[in-house]
Amino acid sequence: MMELRSKYVWMDGELVPWENAKVHIMVHALHYGSAVFEGIRCYKTENGPAIFRLKEHIDRLFFSAGVYKMEIPYTKEEIMRACIEVVRANEFEDCYIRPLVYKGFGSMDVYPKDAPVNVAIMAWRWGAYLGKALEEGARVITSSWVKPAPNMLPMMAKVSGHYTNSYLAKMEAVERGANEAILLDHRGFVSEGSGENIFVVKDGKIYTPPVHASILVGVTRDTVMTLARDMGYEVVEKDITKTELYGADEVFFTGTAAEVTPVVEIDGRKIGDGKPGLVTRALQRKFFDVVRGRDERYLHWLTFVY
Ligand code: PPE
C-alpha cells in the first residue's frame, strides 16, 4: 500500500503539518466535485530530484480552473514554487505531487458564487500505478461506461467531478479481474483509460485518439508523441475502433501515474503475442531515461528541486 502520510502539505500559502491539513465537511467541492487538480511526478536524477514538465502541468491546472471560472488566487510562478517547496519540505526524491484547487466553505448552492477558491499541494511516494503491469503488461476490459461527450462535460479539463466516470469504469474492471478499463466515447470510438491515455502500434506506426474523443490531453501523451517522433516513428492522431484495438500489434497506456504501461490483453483477447511489444519497450526505456535526466536533449522538461 502506498504511504500517503508526509511531513507537510501546502495549504493556501503555508506549509501545514500533514496531520493538520484538514478541511471542513461543508466545503463545496466535497459535495459537488467542484475542484480541479494535477498529478505531477518528481524523479530522482544524478543532480537531485527533478519535477517533470512542471510548467505544462501548472498550465493545465490554470486552464482547468478557467473552464469552471475558478480564479486561482496565486500566479503560475507562485504555484510552481510551492510545488518545489513541498518536495523540499518533505525531503522527497521520487514522489508524486498533487495540486488541488477547490471551491471551499461559504456556499451550499450548486453554483457556488460565494465559496472561496482554495489551493492545496500534497506530495507522496507513489510506485507503479498499475503495479506489476508496468513490466508484465496490463489486462484490461472495455467498459460499459461511456466517456461524457464534449458538450456534456469539458473533458479536456482535469476536474474532480469528472472522475466519478473513471471510478465506475475502474470498479467494473477490477471486479471483472482486470487491471484497468478502457472507455469508449459517445460515438463508440476509443477514448482513454480510467486514468491514462492510450496508444496503438500497428505496422510500425503509432496511433492515439484525438482530442475530440473526450480525452484528457495528457502531458505524458505529448511526451511520448514527441519522443516517438524524435525516434523516427510516425505518430497519427485518429479515431480508433474497439476492433482496431483487438487487431493491434501493441497497445500501451501513458499517464503521469501510469508512466508507460504495456497492455497485453483486452476483453480476453491477446494483443500481439500477449507480451509487451518492442516499440512499447523502446518508448518505455526512452521515457525513463528522459524523466531521470539521462538524456540531455530533454533536460528542458526537468525542474531541478535544488
Ligand atoms: N486521462 C485521464 C482520465 C487521466 O486521469 C490522466 C492522468 C491521463 C489521461 C494522463 O494525463 P497525464 O498525467 O497528463 O499524462 N491521471 C492522473 C491521476 C490518476 C489517479 O488515479 O489519480 C495521473 O496520472 O496523475
Residues whose N, C-alpha, C, O or C-beta is under 5 A from the ligand:
A	BS01	PPE	G39 E192 G193 S194 G195 E196 N197 L216 V217 G218 V219 T220 R221 T254 G255 T256 A257 A258
